Amino acid sequence: MKRQICNHDINDPCPKKVPIFGSLSDDEIMKVTKMTKHRSFQKGQILIDEGDKSDTLFIINKGLVKVSKFTLLGKEQILYIMTSGDFFGELHLFNHDEGNNFSAYAIEDTEICMLMKKDIDKIMEANPQIALKLLKAVTKRLAHTENLAQNLATKDPEIRIAQMILEFAEKFGVKKQEGLFIQLPITREEISSYVGVTRETISRKFAKFERLGLISLIGNKQLLVKNEKGLLELLSG
């Protein structure tokens, strides 16, 4: 697919959406934007494949991306769900010789901005604080992965599902009079891959949470969090 210079709204370029560039001036943001390439991916299309090498930082301008790995048994384990302003591929900015340890797929039609390692190196040389922010992002991702592994190994499925709902509420929730409305970013099958339980377990626990007045289901793709405090209490036992 043909690459092109980032052609997004000049008043809202994708680098401006990324927290690691938050300390840059408007002029510096525009310099970064001029280095940025743009690419569109259709729903279901792979952005990067596990094992491949990359020299690119991927910034999501619009859309949704899932980052996942496959177990030795061939089962998908979703690690992250990312949306506008999120980025991935940062590990290769520090160690280009390593292959990707995950795959990334567009969940819906998605617009990606890309910065090459050579350009990121120039940006970090001029703005050392960005390197520190990238390292902080790397450690945060590692902590998330470690917590995910621990949760999958030790926590009750009900707690995992409650935690996932709260995570989606924070990232995708829209405040309504009745509660927090969530347009679920992934299917029931993908939710089961995210929390490490069967699809049937997801359905049973959703139904139980609904009976308890914690949530309200709206079809298969929408959910209303009616009692956020109650979900938090499940996590604390």
N, C-alpha and C positions, 0 to 999 in steps of 0.2 A: 504493500500500500504506500502511496506517495506521501512523503513527509513535506511539511511546509512550515514557514515561519508562523509562530503563534498568532492567530488572527482574532483573538477574543477582544471583548470590549476594552478599549484603551484605558477606560476609567476603572476597570476591574480586572486587571491581568491576573493570570493564575498564580504567579509568584507572590502576589499581595495576599493571597488567601492562606499562605503557609506560615505557621507561627515562627519557624526558624528564620524567616526573612523579616520578621516584625520590627527589627531595630533599624532597617534600612530606610533611607530617605526616599522620597518619591522619585528623585533623579536616579538613585541607585537601583530602585525597583525597575525603572524603565530600561536601565542597562542590562539587568538580568533578563527582562522580558525579551529583549532583542536577541539574546543567546538561546532563547527557548524555541523548541520545535513543537509542532502540534500534530496529533494523530487521532483519528476517530476509530473506535472499535464497536462492532455490533454485538448485541446480546449473545452471550455464549462464546464469544471469540476469546482466545487465549492471548494474554499480553506478554507474559514470560513463562518459560517452562522450567520445571525443576531440573537442575543439573547444568543448564546453559549458563554461559558466562555473560556478563553484562557490564557496561560502563556508563549506565544511565540512571539518573534519578527520575522516577515517574511521579508526576503530580496530577491528582485527579481534579480537573476543572469542572466537570459535570458528569453525573452518573454514579454507578455503584460497582465496586470491585470486590470479589472474594479472594482471599489468599489462603491456600490450602496445601496440604501434603497428603500423600498416599502411604498408608501403612504397608508393612510387609505382606499383609493379607489382601492388599488391594482396596482397602476401605478408605474413603476420603475423610480427612480430619480438617475441618475449616478452622483456621487460626484467627483470622480477622475479617471483619466486614468494613470496607472503607468507602468514604464518600467525599464530596467536594472539599478540597483543602487538605485532605490526607495525602501522604506520599509514601513510597516504598522504593527499595533498591539502594537504600543508604549504606548498607554494609559494603557494597562494592566500591564506594567512594574511598574507602580506607584499605580494602584488600581486593584488588581487581582480579587476582589469580583464582579466587574461590568461585565455584559455580553456585547458582541459585539453590537455596535449600527449601524452596517452595515454588508453587505455580500460582499465577494470578489470572483470573477470568473476569470478563465483563458480565455483571449480573443483568444489566440493561444497557441500552446504547449509551456509550461513554466517550467523553472527550478527555484526552490525556495531553498534558504538557510535559516535555522531556528536556532535561538538562544533561549534557554530556559531562563526564568526569573532568575533562580538561577545562571546561568552563567553570564547573564547581570549584576546582582547585584555584582558579584565578579569583573567584568571588571570596573564597575563604582566606586567601593571602591578603586581600584588601580589607577583609572584615573577619578577623580571627574569632570573634564571638559566635559566628555562625558555626564554626567547627565544634565549639563547646555545646551549642544547642543540638547539633547533629548527634554528638556523643550521648547527650542526655536522652534524645529520642531513641537511640539504639538501646541504651540500658533500660528504658521504659518498655520497649518491645520485648526484650529478653525477660524482664520481670513478668510481663503479661503471659509469655509462653510458659514460663516456669509455673505460674499460678494455674494456667489452663491444665498443664500436665498433672499438677497436684489435685486439682478439682476432679478431673476425670478419674483419678486413681482412688480418691478417698471420699469424696462428697456424695451424699444422697442425690439421686436423680432429681428429686423435687427441688432441692436447693439449687442445683445447676440450672434448672429451667427458670426458677425465680430470678436467679442472678442474670440470666440471659435477657429476661424481660426488662429488668431494671437497666441493663446496659443499653438495650435498644431504646428504652424510654429516654435515657440521657442523650443519646446520639441522634435519634430520629423523632422523638416525641414532640407533639404539638399540643400546647395547652388549650383545653376546651373547658367549658363550664362543668361538664360531667367528669373530667379527669384528663389524663394524658393520652392523646390519640396517636397510635403508631401505625404507619403503613409498613407492614413487615417487609424487610428488604430481601428475604430469602423464602424459599418454599418450605413446607413441612419436612420434606425429605432432607433439605439442606440444614434445617434447624436440628434435626436428629444427628446429622454429621457434626454440627457445631458443638452440641452438648454431650455427645457420646451415648445416646440412648436410641431406642427404636422409635419409629414414627408412631406406633400404637401407644407407646408411653407418653409421647408428646401430647397426643389427643386426650388421653386419660387425665393427665395432669392439668392441661388447659381446662378441661371440663370441671375438674375438682376446684381449681382456682375460681372458676366462674360461679360454682355453687357457693363458695365461701365469700363471694362478693368482692374479690380482689381485682378481677378483670371482667371484661365483657368482650366476647368474640363477635366480630362483624365479618361474616364469611370466612374464607381461608386466608385472606391477605391483610386483614385489618384487626386491630386489637385496641381496646380502651382500658388503660390502667385506672381503676376506680379507687384503689386503696394502696397507694405506694408504701405507706407506713407498714401495712400488713405484710407486704412482700419483703420489706427490710427485716421485719421481725422473724420471718422464716429463715433468713440467712444467719441470724444470731441464735437460732434454736429456741 
